Amino acid sequence: MTQQPTRVRIIDAARDLMRTAGLARTTTKEIAKAAGCSEAALYKYFAGKEELFLTVLEERLPRLGGLLGTLAADPGGRTVEENLTEVARQAALFYEQTFPVLASLYAEPQLKRRHEEAMCTYGSGPHQPIEGLAAYLRAEQRHGRVAADADPMAAASLLLGACAQRAFAWEATPDRRPPDSLDDFASAVARTLLRGLS
């Protein structure tokens, strides 16, 4: 069996460590060790932990940004409800997988500041899914499938906020699971939001 390329191993190790230990407590030395390479090799591919984290978000987590960009460019042959259901599903998965990583940022103000600077440098940030979903909803307005007086930014914030809250709210419960399945949640959120957009 051939070994994965070094870059792939580094990203996979970073994803696993960041999800279990959190971003603040994961070091590049630990990532390199888990990837089976030297720390110097890690720095051949990534400028630092912040760039590596953004790469993990882009390449190893549910593709929320890609989905939103595709829908905004071409809403496709599915209904608005079907599209919103898929967005809610992918967003809930994305936030569920990133919440443990991002929560640790707030314990380390210096790391949080460096992370925010890195996001600005790479043109990234938590506002982008909201803007992407709002762009999709504006495209649907132009096609007449969303009411002209609907507020796309507010609707995007509501849908994505519900998905982020799902990742956070149930983490503290005894079984650490939401009461409904991901598919039931996504369809209910989409259906409810669509009533306000029609």
Backbone as CSV, one residue per row, in Angstrom:
resi,resn,N_x,N_y,N_z,CA_x,CA_y,CA_z,C_x,C_y,C_z
1,MET,0.846,-1.187,0.000,0.000,0.000,0.000,0.892,1.252,0.000
2,THR,0.624,2.180,-0.923,1.433,3.391,-1.000,0.957,4.413,0.024
3,GLN,1.927,5.185,0.513,1.620,6.192,1.510,1.071,7.452,0.825
4,GLN,0.133,8.114,1.505,-0.439,9.358,0.974,0.662,10.412,0.854
5,PRO,0.535,11.362,-0.074,1.503,12.456,-0.161,1.567,13.229,1.170
6,THR,2.705,13.829,1.434,2.941,14.511,2.702,1.891,15.574,2.974
7,ARG,1.551,16.375,1.980,0.572,17.443,2.191,-0.773,16.875,2.651
8,VAL,-1.201,15.793,2.035,-2.468,15.152,2.391,-2.415,14.655,3.833
9,ARG,-1.307,14.009,4.199,-1.167,13.495,5.565,-1.186,14.628,6.590
10,ILE,-0.559,15.746,6.250,-0.528,16.894,7.163,-1.948,17.436,7.377
11,ILE,-2.695,17.614,6.295,-4.057,18.160,6.414,-4.947,17.213,7.209
12,ASP,-4.851,15.917,6.933,-5.669,14.948,7.658,-5.317,14.924,9.142
13,ALA,-4.024,14.970,9.456,-3.592,14.979,10.858,-4.066,16.251,11.550
14,ALA,-3.971,17.380,10.860,-4.427,18.650,11.441,-5.916,18.600,11.733
15,ARG,-6.695,18.086,10.786,-8.142,17.975,10.994,-8.445,17.135,12.231
16,ASP,-7.821,15.986,12.332,-8.100,15.087,13.452,-7.689,15.696,14.789
17,LEU,-6.510,16.289,14.844,-6.038,16.884,16.100,-6.845,18.114,16.494
18,MET,-7.176,18.953,15.525,-7.942,20.160,15.828,-9.338,19.815,16.319
19,ARG,-9.915,18.741,15.801,-11.259,18.342,16.242,-11.243,17.727,17.633
20,THR,-10.151,17.059,18.005,-10.117,16.414,19.312,-9.512,17.306,20.396
21,ALA,-8.459,18.040,20.075,-7.787,18.868,21.083,-8.153,20.346,20.985
22,GLY,-8.749,20.754,19.869,-9.057,22.170,19.663,-7.898,22.876,18.976
23,LEU,-8.199,23.970,18.344,-7.188,24.709,17.594,-6.128,25.294,18.514
24,ALA,-6.537,25.829,19.655,-5.591,26.492,20.548,-4.543,25.524,21.085
25,ARG,-4.930,24.285,21.355,-4.006,23.339,21.991,-3.257,22.464,20.994
26,THR,-3.564,22.568,19.732,-2.867,21.779,18.715,-1.654,22.556,18.226
27,THR,-0.501,21.907,18.214,0.723,22.566,17.754,1.152,21.991,16.402
28,THR,1.953,22.753,15.685,2.470,22.255,14.406,3.379,21.052,14.633
29,LYS,4.058,21.021,15.770,4.912,19.869,16.094,4.076,18.592,16.223
30,GLU,2.928,18.680,16.919,2.045,17.520,17.069,1.455,17.097,15.729
31,ILE,1.089,18.080,14.914,0.527,17.773,13.592,1.559,17.028,12.751
32,ALA,2.795,17.542,12.737,3.855,16.904,11.953,4.091,15.473,12.433
33,LYS,4.127,15.291,13.740,4.348,13.950,14.291,3.229,12.999,13.860
34,ALA,1.985,13.458,13.969,0.839,12.618,13.582,0.843,12.331,12.080
35,ALA,1.389,13.245,11.297,1.451,13.068,9.834,2.654,12.237,9.400
36,GLY,3.554,11.958,10.350,4.737,11.168,10.015,5.767,11.943,9.225
37,CYS,5.899,13.231,9.544,6.903,14.047,8.859,7.540,14.997,9.875
38,SER,8.531,15.728,9.442,9.173,16.697,10.325,8.370,18.000,10.329
39,GLU,8.589,18.784,11.366,7.934,20.089,11.417,8.420,20.969,10.264
40,ALA,9.686,20.819,9.887,10.220,21.579,8.746,9.471,21.228,7.469
41,ALA,9.126,19.949,7.309,8.366,19.531,6.119,6.988,20.179,6.115
42,LEU,6.369,20.267,7.283,5.056,20.922,7.380,5.145,22.363,6.875
43,TYR,6.215,23.069,7.280,6.361,24.477,6.889,6.725,24.652,5.409
44,LYS,7.059,23.577,4.726,7.254,23.671,3.269,5.916,23.850,2.559
45,TYR,4.846,23.351,3.203,3.516,23.408,2.596,2.634,24.517,3.167
46,PHE,2.849,24.855,4.445,1.959,25.813,5.121,2.773,26.825,5.919
47,ALA,2.325,28.084,5.867,3.030,29.150,6.577,2.893,29.016,8.091
48,GLY,1.844,28.365,8.541,1.629,28.201,9.975,0.309,27.524,10.241
49,LYS,-0.021,27.450,11.508,-1.231,26.742,11.926,-2.498,27.402,11.383
50,GLU,-2.493,28.724,11.290,-3.686,29.420,10.805,-3.971,29.055,9.349
51,GLU,-2.935,29.069,8.503,-3.136,28.698,7.102,-3.570,27.241,6.993
52,LEU,-2.996,26.399,7.817,-3.358,24.979,7.822,-4.814,24.798,8.231
53,PHE,-5.260,25.546,9.230,-6.656,25.455,9.655,-7.601,25.885,8.531
54,LEU,-7.276,26.968,7.845,-8.120,27.420,6.738,-8.153,26.372,5.619
55,THR,-7.039,25.685,5.407,-6.996,24.618,4.412,-7.885,23.452,4.841
56,VAL,-7.850,23.112,6.131,-8.734,22.063,6.646,-10.189,22.443,6.391
57,LEU,-10.541,23.692,6.682,-11.919,24.151,6.443,-12.306,24.005,4.984
58,GLU,-11.385,24.355,4.112,-11.665,24.349,2.675,-11.676,22.947,2.075
59,GLU,-10.770,22.098,2.518,-10.560,20.825,1.835,-11.079,19.587,2.562
60,ARG,-11.359,19.685,3.859,-11.709,18.474,4.592,-13.067,18.510,5.290
61,LEU,-13.772,19.591,5.189,-15.071,19.689,5.833,-16.156,19.818,4.775
62,PRO,-17.416,19.616,5.156,-18.493,19.726,4.155,-18.361,21.009,3.337
63,ARG,-18.572,20.897,2.036,-18.306,21.980,1.091,-19.439,22.989,1.034
64,LEU,-19.599,23.724,2.093,-20.665,24.716,2.165,-20.435,25.850,1.167
65,GLY,-19.219,26.376,1.148,-18.924,27.495,0.243,-19.123,27.136,-1.216
66,GLY,-18.646,25.956,-1.614,-18.807,25.521,-3.001,-20.264,25.359,-3.389
67,LEU,-21.049,24.781,-2.490,-22.480,24.607,-2.745,-23.159,25.954,-2.937
68,LEU,-22.861,26.914,-2.065,-23.507,28.230,-2.154,-23.100,28.966,-3.416
69,GLY,-21.829,28.866,-3.782,-21.370,29.512,-5.008,-22.049,28.936,-6.244
70,THR,-22.204,27.629,-6.269,-22.866,26.959,-7.392,-24.330,27.381,-7.486
71,LEU,-25.024,27.398,-6.348,-26.440,27.773,-6.357,-26.645,29.225,-6.773
72,ALA,-25.760,30.115,-6.313,-25.899,31.538,-6.668,-25.704,31.745,-8.164
73,ALA,-24.773,30.989,-8.759,-24.517,31.122,-10.201,-25.636,30.498,-11.025
74,ASP,-26.176,29.380,-10.536,-27.227,28.685,-11.264,-28.090,27.921,-10.270
75,PRO,-29.262,28.471,-9.905,-30.116,27.785,-8.926,-30.513,26.370,-9.321
76,GLY,-30.396,26.023,-10.581,-30.624,24.649,-11.007,-32.086,24.278,-11.120
77,GLY,-32.319,22.999,-11.386,-33.669,22.521,-11.632,-34.429,22.117,-10.384
78,ARG,-33.792,22.181,-9.221,-34.499,21.806,-7.999,-35.327,22.975,-7.488
79,THR,-36.256,22.683,-6.595,-37.081,23.730,-6.002,-36.253,24.517,-4.993
80,VAL,-36.746,25.683,-4.619,-36.084,26.482,-3.589,-36.022,25.692,-2.290
81,GLU,-37.098,25.005,-1.966,-37.109,24.216,-0.727,-36.052,23.117,-0.762
82,GLU,-35.912,22.456,-1.898,-34.885,21.409,-2.010,-33.483,21.999,-1.859
83,ASN,-33.258,23.153,-2.484,-31.951,23.808,-2.368,-31.673,24.247,-0.936
84,LEU,-32.663,24.855,-0.288,-32.475,25.294,1.095,-32.276,24.115,2.042
85,THR,-32.944,23.017,1.766,-32.758,21.811,2.585,-31.322,21.315,2.480
86,GLU,-30.791,21.301,1.263,-29.405,20.855,1.081,-28.421,21.819,1.740
87,VAL,-28.685,23.124,1.644,-27.830,24.106,2.316,-27.873,23.881,3.824
88,ALA,-29.063,23.702,4.376,-29.193,23.487,5.823,-28.475,22.215,6.248
89,ARG,-28.587,21.186,5.449,-27.924,19.922,5.775,-26.409,20.094,5.798
90,GLN,-25.861,20.688,4.742,-24.406,20.882,4.666,-23.921,21.857,5.738
91,ALA,-24.691,22.901,5.997,-24.293,23.884,7.011,-24.293,23.255,8.398
92,ALA,-25.309,22.458,8.707,-25.364,21.807,10.022,-24.163,20.881,10.202
93,LEU,-23.813,20.130,9.163,-22.631,19.266,9.225,-21.356,20.088,9.394
94,PHE,-21.245,21.171,8.630,-20.069,22.035,8.693,-19.892,22.601,10.103
95,TYR,-20.950,23.167,10.663,-20.832,23.764,12.000,-20.607,22.707,13.070
96,GLU,-21.205,21.551,12.906,-21.001,20.463,13.856,-19.527,20.055,13.907
97,GLN,-18.887,20.043,12.750,-17.494,19.622,12.696,-16.518,20.743,13.046
98,THR,-16.914,21.996,12.852,-15.996,23.101,13.166,-16.182,23.655,14.570
99,PHE,-17.339,23.428,15.177,-17.589,24.012,16.499,-16.520,23.633,17.521
100,PRO,-16.152,22.353,17.659,-15.126,22.012,18.657,-13.785,22.685,18.376
101,VAL,-13.482,22.880,17.115,-12.216,23.517,16.746,-12.253,25.005,17.080
102,LEU,-13.310,25.675,16.655,-13.387,27.121,16.824,-13.616,27.547,18.270
103,ALA,-14.275,26.707,19.052,-14.555,27.077,20.440,-13.274,27.389,21.197
104,SER,-12.203,26.663,20.891,-10.949,26.886,21.610,-10.307,28.226,21.280
105,LEU,-10.671,28.820,20.146,-10.111,30.137,19.795,-10.429,31.196,20.841
106,TYR,-11.613,31.104,21.423,-12.047,32.131,22.359,-11.342,32.043,23.701
107,ALA,-10.625,30.956,23.934,-9.838,30.817,25.156,-8.454,31.431,25.001
108,GLU,-8.066,31.722,23.780,-6.734,32.254,23.487,-6.848,33.518,22.643
109,PRO,-7.003,34.695,23.274,-7.205,35.936,22.508,-6.124,36.209,21.456
110,GLN,-4.877,35.867,21.768,-3.798,36.116,20.811,-3.953,35.220,19.576
111,LEU,-4.283,33.953,19.809,-4.512,33.041,18.699,-5.734,33.473,17.885
112,LYS,-6.770,33.911,18.557,-7.977,34.389,17.870,-7.635,35.563,16.955
113,ARG,-6.825,36.492,17.464,-6.419,37.654,16.659,-5.616,37.191,15.436
114,ARG,-4.662,36.270,15.634,-3.863,35.766,14.500,-4.750,35.042,13.491
115,HIS,-5.714,34.292,13.994,-6.633,33.587,13.106,-7.456,34.581,12.282
116,GLU,-7.949,35.631,12.918,-8.729,36.649,12.205,-7.879,37.349,11.156
117,GLU,-6.612,37.622,11.475,-5.706,38.243,10.513,-5.481,37.311,9.313
118,ALA,-5.319,36.015,9.600,-5.124,35.040,8.518,-6.355,34.970,7.628
119,MET,-7.552,34.999,8.238,-8.776,34.968,7.433,-8.840,36.178,6.520
120,CYS,-8.466,37.348,7.031,-8.466,38.557,6.185,-7.466,38.408,5.045
121,THR,-6.288,37.886,5.354,-5.258,37.701,4.336,-5.732,36.787,3.218
122,TYR,-6.438,35.714,3.582,-6.872,34.730,2.598,-8.299,34.973,2.093
123,GLY,-8.885,36.111,2.485,-10.226,36.438,2.006,-11.277,35.469,2.494
124,SER,-11.150,35.041,3.727,-12.062,34.053,4.289,-12.753,34.648,5.514
125,GLY,-13.711,33.927,6.057,-14.347,34.365,7.288,-15.741,33.806,7.451
126,PRO,-16.260,33.823,8.679,-17.567,33.235,8.961,-18.735,33.980,8.324
127,HIS,-18.475,35.175,7.811,-19.536,35.939,7.139,-19.802,35.421,5.714
128,GLN,-18.840,34.705,5.152,-18.964,34.306,3.752,-20.149,33.388,3.465
129,PRO,-20.442,32.389,4.303,-21.634,31.584,4.012,-22.923,32.413,4.019
130,ILE,-23.003,33.387,4.923,-24.199,34.241,4.959,-24.315,35.013,3.651
131,GLU,-23.196,35.605,3.219,-23.210,36.359,1.964,-23.514,35.443,0.774
132,GLY,-22.962,34.225,0.797,-23.203,33.280,-0.293,-24.653,32.843,-0.374
133,LEU,-25.265,32.562,0.784,-26.669,32.165,0.783,-27.560,33.339,0.385
134,ALA,-27.220,34.541,0.840,-27.991,35.726,0.450,-27.903,35.937,-1.065
135,ALA,-26.729,35.705,-1.653,-26.568,35.841,-3.108,-27.456,34.825,-3.834
136,TYR,-27.508,33.599,-3.318,-28.383,32.590,-3.915,-29.841,33.036,-3.838
137,LEU,-30.265,33.534,-2.685,-31.660,33.959,-2.524,-31.990,35.157,-3.425
138,ARG,-31.026,36.050,-3.639,-31.252,37.156,-4.590,-31.418,36.615,-6.007
139,ALA,-30.641,35.577,-6.349,-30.799,34.948,-7.678,-32.199,34.357,-7.810
140,GLU,-32.692,33.741,-6.739,-34.051,33.188,-6.763,-35.096,34.305,-6.871
141,GLN,-34.813,35.449,-6.279,-35.721,36.598,-6.436,-35.791,37.012,-7.900
142,ARG,-34.647,37.047,-8.559,-34.621,37.430,-9.977,-35.389,36.432,-10.841
143,HIS,-35.415,35.170,-10.430,-36.174,34.137,-11.152,-37.640,34.101,-10.729
144,GLY,-38.017,34.939,-9.754,-39.408,35.003,-9.311,-39.821,33.870,-8.384
145,ARG,-38.841,33.126,-7.852,-39.179,32.002,-6.970,-39.096,32.378,-5.490
146,VAL,-38.629,33.573,-5.204,-38.615,34.139,-3.850,-39.252,35.520,-3.956
147,ALA,-40.079,35.864,-2.980,-40.804,37.135,-3.019,-39.848,38.317,-3.147
148,ALA,-40.256,39.302,-3.945,-39.425,40.475,-4.198,-39.150,41.272,-2.931
149,ASP,-40.069,41.233,-1.958,-39.876,42.019,-0.738,-39.197,41.225,0.382
150,ALA,-38.779,39.989,0.104,-38.067,39.188,1.108,-36.675,39.771,1.332
151,ASP,-36.139,39.585,2.517,-34.810,40.090,2.868,-33.814,38.919,2.824
152,PRO,-33.042,38.792,1.735,-32.130,37.657,1.599,-31.083,37.559,2.713
153,MET,-30.561,38.687,3.148,-29.532,38.660,4.186,-30.115,38.170,5.511
154,ALA,-31.306,38.637,5.859,-31.946,38.182,7.095,-32.283,36.696,7.011
155,ALA,-32.791,36.261,5.866,-33.140,34.848,5.693,-31.894,33.970,5.784
156,ALA,-30.804,34.393,5.159,-29.547,33.636,5.221,-29.035,33.560,6.655
157,SER,-29.124,34.666,7.367,-28.677,34.689,8.757,-29.516,33.761,9.627
158,LEU,-30.825,33.726,9.376,-31.707,32.850,10.147,-31.388,31.379,9.893
159,LEU,-31.256,30.995,8.625,-30.999,29.594,8.318,-29.647,29.142,8.863
160,LEU,-28.608,29.899,8.582,-27.275,29.496,9.030,-27.124,29.621,10.539
161,GLY,-27.813,30.598,11.130,-27.793,30.722,12.588,-28.420,29.510,13.248
162,ALA,-29.496,29.005,12.677,-30.138,27.802,13.214,-29.194,26.600,13.117
163,CYS,-28.458,26.520,12.022,-27.527,25.402,11.844,-26.362,25.490,12.831
164,ALA,-25.839,26.693,13.037,-24.751,26.870,14.004,-25.238,26.599,15.422
165,GLN,-26.446,27.056,15.726,-27.007,26.844,17.054,-27.226,25.358,17.330
166,ARG,-27.605,24.606,16.309,-27.793,23.161,16.479,-26.488,22.504,16.923
167,ALA,-25.366,22.942,16.342,-24.065,22.383,16.710,-23.698,22.719,18.149
168,PHE,-24.106,23.898,18.608,-23.737,24.372,19.941,-24.696,23.888,21.023
169,ALA,-25.992,24.006,20.786,-26.986,23.828,21.845,-27.036,22.422,22.410
170,TRP,-26.899,21.430,21.576,-27.072,20.053,22.039,-25.793,19.435,22.566
171,GLU,-24.688,20.149,22.445,-23.400,19.649,22.936,-23.414,19.453,24.457
172,ALA,-24.212,20.236,25.162,-24.226,20.182,26.628,-25.272,19.220,27.193
173,THR,-26.040,18.553,26.327,-27.062,17.637,26.819,-26.430,16.282,27.156
174,PRO,-27.113,15.472,27.977,-26.509,14.196,28.407,-26.049,13.286,27.266
175,ASP,-26.863,13.134,26.219,-26.423,12.247,25.126,-25.749,13.007,23.982
176,ARG,-25.622,14.331,24.117,-24.893,15.189,23.163,-25.386,15.048,21.735
177,ARG,-26.694,14.807,21.608,-27.284,14.649,20.275,-28.555,15.459,20.178
178,PRO,-28.798,16.098,19.039,-30.072,16.792,18.822,-31.220,15.783,18.842
179,PRO,-32.438,16.256,19.137,-33.582,15.336,19.221,-34.074,14.832,17.874
180,ASP,-33.680,15.488,16.785,-34.138,15.067,15.462,-32.943,14.711,14.587
181,SER,-33.201,13.961,13.540,-32.128,13.584,12.626,-31.704,14.814,11.818
182,LEU,-30.537,14.722,11.233,-30.030,15.810,10.394,-30.979,16.098,9.239
183,ASP,-31.471,15.054,8.593,-32.373,15.245,7.451,-33.688,15.892,7.885
184,ASP,-34.243,15.454,9.018,-35.490,16.054,9.515,-35.273,17.522,9.876
185,PHE,-34.154,17.802,10.532,-33.830,19.180,10.896,-33.719,20.061,9.654
186,ALA,-32.942,19.597,8.666,-32.698,20.400,7.465,-33.993,20.681,6.720
187,SER,-34.851,19.676,6.562,-36.097,19.907,5.828,-37.041,20.807,6.611
188,ALA,-37.077,20.677,7.941,-37.958,21.528,8.749,-37.502,22.986,8.720
189,VAL,-36.216,23.218,8.821,-35.686,24.590,8.776,-35.964,25.205,7.406
190,ALA,-35.698,24.461,6.342,-35.928,24.981,4.981,-37.398,25.288,4.761
191,ARG,-38.254,24.374,5.146,-39.708,24.552,4.954,-40.213,25.774,5.740
192,THR,-39.756,25.915,6.982,-40.182,27.034,7.815,-39.700,28.357,7.257
193,LEU,-38.430,28.393,6.838,-37.887,29.629,6.289,-38.581,30.007,4.993
194,LEU,-38.891,29.017,4.165,-39.525,29.280,2.877,-40.889,29.958,3.036
195,ARG,-41.591,29.653,4.115,-42.869,30.326,4.346,-42.703,31.832,4.463
196,GLY,-41.584,32.261,5.018,-41.320,33.705,5.123,-40.775,34.318,3.852
197,LEU,-40.324,33.478,2.929,-39.752,33.976,1.678,-40.747,33.973,0.528
198,SER,-41.874,33.301,0.702,-42.836,33.160,-0.395,-43.812,34.312,-0.435
